[in-house]
Each structure stands twice: as C-alpha cells, then as structure tokens.
Amino acid sequence: MPFLSFDVEIRRMICSTNAIESVNARIRRAVRARGHFPDEQAALKCVYVVIMSLDPTGTGRNAG
C-alpha cells in the first residue's frame, strides 16, 4: 500500500514513529560500540552525547 494512500493523521503518526525509532537506533548503536559502562552516569553521558549530536533539521549534515 503506498504511503500517500493513508490518511493525513496516520501519515503524521508514521513519520513521528520513524523519528523515534531513528533516535533509538542511534542510541543503541552507540551503546553497543561502547560495550559496558562502569556506572549509570557513564551510560547517561553516552546517551546525552548521541542526542546532542542529532541533526535537528532532519536534512542531514553537510560534509564540507
């Protein structure tokens, strides 16, 4: 079923769900790369760094 055939309300929910899943995937990737954390504060710092590095516009970053 094509994306645009859904109602506007459902399309908004799908887009917001995709954004949430994207953030969760970025956090999961960073945590897996790190492995283990010595304490909870170190884990929170890792999540903080990932969230602060997200692109707020959603358009991607320029390589230049």
LINNORBEL-V702145 format. One record per residue. N is the residue number from 1. SS is DSSP state (~ for helix, > for strand, _ for the rest). PHI is phi as a letter, one per 20 degrees, with the letter a starting at -180 (* if undefined). Layout:
BEGIN
n=N ss=SS phi=PHI
n=N ss=SS phi=PHI
END
This chain:
BEGIN
n=1 ss=_ phi=*
n=2 ss=_ phi=f
n=3 ss=~ phi=g
n=4 ss=~ phi=f
n=5 ss=~ phi=e
n=6 ss=_ phi=f
n=7 ss=_ phi=f
n=8 ss=~ phi=g
n=9 ss=~ phi=f
n=10 ss=~ phi=f
n=11 ss=~ phi=f
n=12 ss=~ phi=f
n=13 ss=~ phi=f
n=14 ss=~ phi=f
n=15 ss=~ phi=f
n=16 ss=~ phi=f
n=17 ss=~ phi=f
n=18 ss=~ phi=f
n=19 ss=~ phi=f
n=20 ss=~ phi=f
n=21 ss=~ phi=f
n=22 ss=~ phi=f
n=23 ss=~ phi=f
n=24 ss=~ phi=f
n=25 ss=~ phi=f
n=26 ss=~ phi=f
n=27 ss=~ phi=f
n=28 ss=~ phi=f
n=29 ss=~ phi=f
n=30 ss=~ phi=f
n=31 ss=~ phi=f
n=32 ss=~ phi=f
n=33 ss=~ phi=f
n=34 ss=~ phi=f
n=35 ss=_ phi=n
n=36 ss=_ phi=d
n=37 ss=_ phi=d
n=38 ss=_ phi=f
n=39 ss=_ phi=b
n=40 ss=~ phi=f
n=41 ss=~ phi=f
n=42 ss=~ phi=f
n=43 ss=~ phi=f
n=44 ss=~ phi=f
n=45 ss=~ phi=f
n=46 ss=~ phi=f
n=47 ss=~ phi=f
n=48 ss=~ phi=g
n=49 ss=~ phi=f
n=50 ss=~ phi=f
n=51 ss=~ phi=f
n=52 ss=~ phi=f
n=53 ss=_ phi=e
n=54 ss=_ phi=f
n=55 ss=_ phi=e
n=56 ss=_ phi=f
n=57 ss=_ phi=e
n=58 ss=_ phi=m
n=59 ss=_ phi=e
n=60 ss=_ phi=n
n=61 ss=_ phi=d
n=62 ss=_ phi=f
n=63 ss=_ phi=e
n=64 ss=_ phi=d
END
